Amino acid sequence: MRLQQCPIRRSGTTLPASDAELLDQGLGELDQFPTLDGSFSLHSSLFCEAFHNSAGALNEARAKFVRPAEVQRFKPDHTLRVLDVCFGLGYNSAALWDSLSGQTSRMQWWGLEIDARPLRLALANTGFINHWTHSTFNRLRSLDQCSEWTDADGQGTLLFGDARQCLDNIPEEQSFDLIFHDAFSPQRCPQLWSEEFLKRLGDRLAPEGRLLTYSRSAAVRTSLKRAGLELRSLLPAPGERQGWSSGTLAIKPPLLHAQSSGDGWRSLSQLELEHLKTRAAVPFRDPSGRDHAAEIIQRRHAEQRVCGLESTNSWQRRNGLNKPKNDRPSPLHN
């Protein structure tokens, strides 16, 4: 079904309908809201979810994507290969680019996104622009204008459409040192958290490559583990509500220097390991790579009913936990 396209308000103006019609399925109406670190984010009416938690969009980008990437582990002459799944407003990649400012390393960058409007809205926000160095701003502006950037330190390409199909448009031989996975939460957008899609991302990682995501979902973690990746847990971002888990780092073996902790991450706790043995660990399945969210959710519910695993509610009661909130709650609906 074709979704109704809605004009988006921006600083008292309305984006033309053609912007909302770039794709059959965008993100619905986009509402801006401030986060506690002074950066701004968006809420999608289609997914009924915010792009970032209310503690801070910029804090989240730095703490859950840039810091645990530990790019200092690469040699100065290494060309850093990066894939940003669900580029959105651009915080994650922009924070990474800024962290490399003044260094000699080169970059080959790819991004996947379904809707061009978030970046356009970001570049209309003075506060957002002021976060970045001149070179990072130029890359963002170039992506908005022509979906690619090229400068003395590398090149990048932003592909628009369903990420499941867009991934096929990246050359098959292209592998990545870093994959940022920042889709809406698994219950809202299971298409991009399916066992099949996560395996495809894992297959794209170079040895010791890292996939980083804010999600702590047991279904996501078990799928990444079955894809052959080593799991680690991310530390909370500054200002983030403390919880039993704050995100996931998945690493492609072989690991030349196995560590139990690092910059922004640690080993999974016993509590987290037990979570992987509950019904919450039943994966989202999308064998065709084209199923709708409702089909994927229904398929998972059917599998959970017959899986024989401990219920998540029982695990929560056993450990004195309240029911976990959404990975990325919406401040507009609290």
N, C-alpha and C positions, 0 to 999 in steps of 0.2 A: 504494500500500500504506500502510495506517495504521501509523505508527511506535509502538512500545511506549513508553509514557510511564513515566518513572522518577521516584520521589520524590527531592528534592534536600535534602541535609543542610545545615543552617545553624546554626552555634553550638550544636550538640548537639540541635537540633530537626529535624523533618522537615516540609517544606512539604506541605500536603495535596495529594492527587492532582489535585484540581480545578484547582489552579494550573497543573499541567503539561498539563491538558487544555483550556486556553484556545484552543488551535489544534491542528489535526490534525498539523502539523509544527512543533515547537519546536526547541530546540537540544540535546535529549538531556540527559544528566547534566551538571551544572555544578560544576566543582571550583575552589575558590578557591586563589590562590597570591600571594605577595608579589612586588613588583617592586623593582628596585634603588633607585628614588627614594622608596621608602617607601609608595607607593600600592599598592593591591591590584588584581588582575584575575581573570578567569575563564578556564577551559578548557572547551570544548564537546566532549562525547564524540561527538556526531553529526557534527561537522565535523572532529574530530580536530585541533583547532587552538585556540590561545589568542586571546583578544580583543586583546591587546597584546603587544609584545615585552617581554622580561625587563628591558630597560633602564629602563622606567618608563611606566606608563599615563598619569600626569599630564604627564610630560615630553613624551610623544608627542602628547597633545592640544594642548599649548601650542605645540610646535615645528612640527607638521605641519598644524595646522588653524587655530589662532588667529593665530599670528604672521604667516604668509604671507597671511592674509585681509586684513591691513592696513586695518582698518576706519577708521583715521584719515583715509583718503582721502575719506570721505563727509562731507557738510555736516552740521552739528549738527541741522538740522531734518529730515534724511532719515529715513524709516522703513526700517530695515534688514530685508530679507526673506531668511529663512534656511530651508533645507531640510536636515535631518539624516537621511541614509539609513543605516539600521542604527544606531539610537540606542543600543542596548545598555545599558551601565552609566550612560551620560549624561555621561561625561567631556568630550567635545568641546564640546557645547553649554553645559555648565556652566562650562567654562573661558572660553568666549566671553562668557557672561553676566557672569561675574566681571570680565573685562577691561573691560567697559563700565560697571561699578559707579560711580555718582557722576556719570555723564554724562547729558545730556538727551535722547540719541537714543532713538527708539522702535523697537520690533521687532514684526514679524509672523513667527511661527515655526511650522514644520511638522516633524514627525518621523515616520519610518517604522520599524517594528520588528515582528518576528515572534513575540517571546516576552516576556511581562511580567515574568518572574522576575529577569533581571539587575538591573533597577532596584530591585526589591524587596530583593534581596540587598545591593545597594549601600547602600540606606537603613537596613539593619540593621547596617552596619559603621560603628562610631564614627569610625575614621580617615578614612573617605570623607566623612562628614558634616562633619568638622572642616576639610576643605579649602576649604569654600565660605562665602561671605557668607550672611547670613540670607535675603536676597531670593532668591538662587539656590537655597538649600535649600527655600524655600517653593515655588518653581516645580517642583523635582524631586518634592517630596512631593505636590503637586497632580496632577502627571502620573501618579503611582502610584495615587492615589485615584480620579481621574475622567478621566484621559487628556487633560487640558487645563489651562491656567493663564491667568489674567487678572490684571493688576496695573496700576499707574499708568503703566508703561513699555511696555505692549503686551499681546499675547495669543499663545497657542500651542496647538497641537493635535497629539496623538500618535495615529497610526493603526496598528492592529495587523493583521498579515497578510502575505502575500507582497507584497513591495515593488513587483513588476511590476504587480499589480492595484491596490494601494493608491494608487499615483501617479495613477491615473485618478480617485480620489476627491477630489483637490485641484482646485479650480476651474481650468478650462482657461486662463482669462485670468491666473492667478497666475504671475508670474515671480519669479526669485530673484536676489539680489545674491551670495549664497553658497550653495553646495551642498557639504556634507561627505559624502563617500562612504567608508564605513568597513565595508564587508562583509568577510566572510572571504575569503581569497585566491582569485584566479581559478581555480586548479586545484581548490579545495575547493567554491567556490560560483560556478560560471560563469554561473548564471542572472542574477546581478546585475552581470556584467561583459560581457554580450553587446553586440555592435555595436548592436543595436536598442535595448536599454535605455539604453546610454550616449548614444545620439543623442537619446532622449526627454529625458534629463537636460539635455543640451546645449541642446535647444530651449527648456527652461524658464529658462535663464539670461537675465538682462537684459543689455543692452549693457555690456561691461566687467565682467560678472559672473564669478565665479571658482568653479570646481569644484576641490576639494582632496581628495587621497587619498594614503595611505601607499604605494600600489602603484606600482611602477616597470615593470610588465609591458609588453612591447612590443606585445602584442595590445591592451591597454587604451589605450596611448598612440596607436596608429595608428587605433583606433576613434574616439577623441576628436578626433584630427586630421581624420578624414574627416567628423566631425560639424561641422567648421568652426571648431574651437577652436585657439587658439595655445597651444603647449606650453612649459612651463618645468619645471625640476627643483628639488625641495626639498632643503634642506640637512639634514644629520643632526641628530637630536634629541640633547640632552646625554646622554652615556653610551652612545649607540648605536654599535654596531660600524661602523667606517668601511667604505664600499664604493664601488662605481662609480656608484651612484645610490641615492637615499633616499626618493623619492616624487615625486608629480606635481601640478603646478598647471596647470590648463587655463583659458584666458581667452576670453571671448566678444568677438569684434571688434564694432565698430571700437575700436581702442586709441587714445585721444586722446594719451597720452604713452607711447610705446613705450620700454621699458627692457630692458636686458640682465640686470639683477639688482635685487633688492629685499630687503626684510626677510624672511629665511628662505628665499630662492629665488634661482636663477640661470638663465642660458640652458642648454639641453641641451649637453653636451659632444660632441665628435666621436665618442667611444666610444658614447654614448647614441644619436646619430643613426645610426650604423652598425648598432646593435642593431635599429633599426626596419626594416632591410632583410634581416633573417634570417627563418627559419621561425617564430621566436617571435612575429613580428608578425601571423601569420595570426589573424584574429579569432575570438572565440567567437560563434557564430550561434544565435539563438533566434527564428526568424521568427514563430512562433505566440505567443511571449511566455508560454508555459506548459510548455515542455519541461523534462524532468528533467535533472539534472546529467550523468548518464551519456550521454544522447542528445547533449547539446551537446559534450561532450568527444569522443565518437566522431566526430561530424560534423567537428570541427576536425582531428582526427588524419587523417581521410581527405583533407581539403583540404591539409594539410601534406605528405602523401606525393606530391602531384602539383604543388605550387606552383612548383618550380624555384628557390626561394630558397636562399641559403646556410644550412647547418645552424647551429644555435646552438652546437653543440660546436666547429665550425670557427671561428666568431667568437671563442669563448672561448680556444681555443688560440692564435689569431692575436694576441690581446691579452694573453696570459699570465694569464688569469683562471681561478680555480677555478670549478667549477659553481656558479651562483647558488643560494643557499639560498632557502627559502620567504620570501615577503614578510614573513610574520609567523610565525616558527618557534615551536613549542610548547616551553616550558621543561620541561614534564612528560615530554617524549619525547626530550630531548637525551641 
